[in-house]
């Protein structure tokens, strides 16, 4: 039996856990380095004591940028088997985390299946499940109901929970006064806002934050401090509501660390490119280096059907500027529940963004695979190129569907291929073009 409560508690006691050892090996860091970073709160290892099949990963700006995939059923799309297909496909493609955002039906069997079979970190947003679990309308729920669902998710082995505890009754007046273009676009944030508006009570996740911390400490659940006021359009980026909430999240981070509870902080949202770096640095300062978990940022509002691209652009900039964790965005964002192909496209786009940022940050060995790809391209070693590809199947299919006459070229350039010409020239060979 472990004599520590959480990964942070262990780290502060000088204990290197098996999870820390696994993370150190993956990140080319010493075990002591990882232990020290966890003790400071700059790295989190989301690892519920009940998630026995977990393959541990560390989340922190100095580590490889991690990817989260949002899944789950809704009233309009209810097939849990399809969602499980998406989960396994996401893990195979390299996603380090899965968030179950189900908003319909009996969610507990699926959640338990995730923590029983999936090696990725599992996250949830308990406020969604409160309405479903109790089968009550929002206004009928009590503060105790919300807190009890957090415990339920912790018991089920969930590794991190998004809690929208940064908005308070003061936020209601701010939203009314500052006239945001898109108001609140966070689903969980809007539910908390609506509950406060209808009941006249304070946000239960803020009011009973210490009780939530006790639950998280018991099971070693990482709190992901939700950004209820994240901007939902470019016009709302970096406004008073967003920044004021961030300040409160910084205060809550301190309170969580005082109880050895690990913390991530969630961030924007829709944001112009020129504001991203400043927002990342501001979060690092206000939240004292706690890992930043961002949705996008989506850098333009006009690309429905292509928001995996707008998100990847923002994600690469955010991660290279200090974000640690990217929530993927699919082509279906703003339009529909993502299908299997949407999930694939979202993951690939996010992985590209994360990898590009890791190279820029000079994460140890991040560029090794790029250098191997360059060597394979120079040598026209196609099999090696497939091995180095993020999506080998697609790369191979494109080449085979438009096969060239000669293997030492592609159907774009043929004998005009620059690589072919240079190889021959440097070897003193005759360069035939026609």
N, C-alpha and C positions, 0 to 999 in steps of 0.2 A: 504494500500500500504506500503510495506517495505521501510524503509528509509536507507537501506544499499544496497550496490552494489553486494557484493558476501558474501559467508560464511566467508571468511577470513576478509573481511571488517567489518562484523558484530562482529566477535570475537574480533577484535582489538578495537571496540567501546564498548566492554563489554556486547554486546547483545548475549543472548543464544537463538538461533533460534529453531524452531520446529524440524528441522533436527538434530541439536545437541542433543536435548532432546531424540530423538528416538535412536540415536547412543549410548548415555550414558546408556540408559536402556538395550540395547543389550549387551553392553560390561562390565556391572557391574562396571561402573565408575560414578563419579559425573558429573553433567552437567558442573560444573566449570572446572573440569579436561579436559573435551573434548573441551570446549571453549578455554582454554589456549593452548592446543596442536594445534588447528586449527589456532589460532592467530600466532603461531610460525612457521607454515608450516609443522609441523611434522605429522599432520593428515590432510587428505583431505576428504571432503564430496562432492563427485561428484553429483551435483544436479542442473541441468539446470532449470531455472525458468519456462520453458515451459513444463517440464516433470511432469505432474500433477499426474500420477499414481505411481510415484517412491516410493519404500520402502527404505528409506535412510540407507546407510551403511558408516562407517568410514574406511579409509585405512591408516594404520600406523603400524610401527614395534612393537609397544606396545599393539596393538589390535589384535583380531583374524585375522589370515592370510586369505585373501580373494582370490577368484578364478574367473578368467575371461575365457569365452568361445568364441572362434572365430568362426563365421559363415558367411554365405553369398553365393550368386550364382557366377558362373563363366560361361565362354562361353560354356564349356562342360557340366555343370550341372546348369540348369536354373530354377528349380522349386521352386518358393518362398513359396508355401504351405508346401513343405517338410522342408524348412529352418525354417518356423514358428513352425512346429512340433518339430524340434530340440530345438528351443528357449524355448518352454514351458516345454519340457522334462528337459532341462538344469536347468531352474528355480526350477522345482519340486525337482531336485536332489541337490539343494543347491548352484548353481552358483550365485554369487553376481553381476556379470557383463557379458554383452554380447557385443562383438565387431562385427559390421557389416562390413565385408571386401569384400562386393560385388564388382565384377569387370566386370559386364556385364549388359546391359539392362537399363531400367528406374528404378533407385535405390530409387528415392525419395518416392514413395508410400510405399515401404517396410520399409524404415527408419522411416517414419511417423507412420506406424503401430506399429513399435517397441516402439516408445516413447509414443504412444497412449494407448498401451495395456500391455506392459511389465513392471513389477515393479522393475526389475534389472537395475543397471546403464548401460547406453548405450554409447558405444564408437565407433568412426569411424577413418579412415585414409583419410582425405579429398583429398590428392594428387591422390589416386586411382580414386576418383570420378571425378576429373577434366577432365581427358581424356574422360570419358563416358558422362559427363554432356554437354560438349561443342562439342562432336563428332569431335575432332581434334586430329591429331597426336601430340605427345609430344612436338616436336620442334616448333609447331605452337602456343602453349599456351604462354600467357604472364604472368608476375608476378601478374598483376591485376586479371587474371583469377583464379589463385591459391588462392588468398586471398578472392575473392568473393565466392568461394566454401566453404571456412571455415565459412563465414557468413551464407551461405545457411544451412549448417549443424547445426549451432547454432540456427537459426530460427526454425529448425525442432525439437528442443528439445534435441539434443544430449548432454550427460553429460560430456564426455571428448573426446578430439581429440588428436590423435598422430600426432605430427608435427616434421618432420626431419629437424630441424634447426641447428643441431650441426655440420654438414659438410659444408665446404666452398670450395672455389676454391683451397685453400691450401691442402685440402684433396685429390684432384685429383693428385697432385704431390706426396703426401705421398703414395697413393695406387700404383702409378707407381714405386716409388723408393723402397718400402719395399717388393714388390713381395709377397703379401699374397697368400696362397695356394688356398683359396676360394674367394678372392676378397671381394665384398660386397654381402651379401646374404639377406639383408633386402630389401623387395620388394619396399617399399616407398623410402628407401635410394638409391636404384639403379636407380629409376626413377628421383630423384633429381640430382644424379650424371650424368645421361645421359643427362638431360636437360641442366645442366651447361656445359657439354662437347660440346653439339651441338650448344648452343647459345653464349657461351663465357661470359655469365653473371654470377653474384654472385647468390648464393642460395636465392631465394625470401623469403623463410621462415626465413632466418637469416637477410636478408637486411631489411625486413619490419616487424620485430618482434614486434616493438612497436604498429604497426597498428593491428596486430593479438591480442596483449594483450588488446587493446581497445575493440575489438569484444568480447573476452572472458569475460572481465569485465562487459560488457553490459548484457550478458545472463547468467553469472556465469557458464561458461564452464571451466572445469579444463584442463590445458595443460598437456599432457603426452609427455615429451621430448623424442622423438624417438632416438633409438641408431642405426643409419644407419650403423655404423661400428662394430656392434656386431659380434663376431666370429662365423663363420659358420662351423668350424671344430676345433678339439682340437689344431691343429698346429697354429691357428691364435689367440688363447686365450691370453688375457692380453698383446697384442702387442701395438706398438706405436700408431697405428691408433685408436684402441679402447680407450686407456687411454687419448690421446690428445682430442678426442671428449668428453669424460666424463668431462674433465676440462672445456671445453666450455659450456657444459650443466650446470655446477655449476655456471658459470657466468650468464647464461640466467635465472637460477632459481632466483638469486638475483634481476634481472630486473623485473621478473614477480611478485615477492613478493612486490616490490616497488609500484606496481599498484594494490595490493590486489588480484592478480590472483593466484588461487591454482595450485600447480605443483606436478606432479609425474615424476619420472625419470626412463627410461627404461634401462634394462641391458641384459647381455648375456643370451642365446646364447649357443654355445657348449663350454664346459670348463672341464678340468680335475678336479676331486674331490678335489685335494690338493690346487687348486687355488681359490675355491669358497669363503671360509670365508674371505680371504684377499680382494677379490673384493668387497664383501659386506661392509666391514669396510672402504675401500677406498672411495666407493660411499657415505657412510654416512658422511665422513669427507669432501670430496670435495663439496657435495651438501647439507651440513649443516642439515642433518636429513630429507630431503624431502623423502617421501615414495618411495621405490625402487620396480619397477614392472619388473619381470624377466620372460623370456621365457625359462623354464627349471630351471637351465641349464641342457642341455643334456650332459651326462658324458662319453659317448663313441659314436663313429661314425659308428659302425658296426651292428646296430640293427634295420634296417628298418622293420616295422611291429610290433615292440615292443618299439617304442620310447616313448610311454606313461610311460613305466617302467623306461627307462634311464632318462627321464625327472623328474619323481617322486623322484628318488634317489637324483638328483641334487637339486630339489625344496625343499625337506626336509632340506637339509644342508643349502641352501640359506636362507630359512625362519627362521631357528633356529639361523642364523648368522646375521639377520637384514632385510632381504627382507620382504616386506609387502603384496605383491600382486603377485600371481602366474598365468601366462597365461598357460592354459592347453595345453597339447600336446596329440594327439590321435595316435592310431596305424597306421593311414594313413599318418602321417607326412612324408614329403619327397616323398610321393607316389601318393596321390590322394586327392580329396575333401572328407572329412570325411562323412560317412553315419551315420544314427541314432545310430547304435550299436557302431560305432567308437567314437561318441560323448560321449555316456554313459561310455565307458571304459576310455576315457580321463579324464572325470570329476571325476570318482571314484578314479583313480590314483592320481589326483591332490588333491582331498579332503583328501586322506590318508596322503599325504605329508604335507599338511597344518596343519592337526590335530596333526600329530606327532611333527611338529615344535612347535605348540602352547603349547603342553605338556612340551617340553624341555624348552620353554621360561617362563613357569609357568604363562601363561595367566589365569586370574581368571576363575575358574570353568571348564577349558578345560578338565580336567581329570575326571570330574564327571561321564560322560557316560561310560568311561572305568571301573571305579569302580563298576558301576551298572551292566555292563556286567560280571565282575568277580563274583559278587554275584549271578547273574542268572545262570552262568555256574556251580557254586558250588552246586546250588539247582536243577540243571537240569530243570530249568524253561525255556522251549523252546520259549514260546510266548514272554517272557521278552527279550530273546536273539534277537528275530527278531526286537523288538522295538529298541534295542540298536544298531542294525546293520546299517552300511552305505548303504547297498544294501540288504534289507530284503528279497526281492523276490528271489534273487540268492541263498542266504544262505538257505532259506526254500526249494527251489527246489532241491538243492544238497542233503540235508538230506532226503527228501521224495523219491528221486530217488534211494537211497541206504539205505532204512529203516532198522534199527536194530531189532533184536528179542525183546529186552527189551528197554523201554523208558529211563531208567536211564543209557544209554550208547549210543555210536554211533557204526556204523558198522566197524570202524577202530579197536577199542579195545575190544568191547563187555564187558565181565565180567573182563577183564584185566584192565579196566579203572581205572586210578590212583585216579580220583576224587571219583568214587564210592567206591573204597577200603578204602580211607581215611575217607569218611563220615561214613562208617560202623565201621571202627576201632575206631574212636573217639566217636562213640555212643555205643561202647561196643558190637557191633553185630558180628555175625558169618559171615566171608567173604567167600562166595562160589565162586569158580572159574570154576570148572568143572561141 
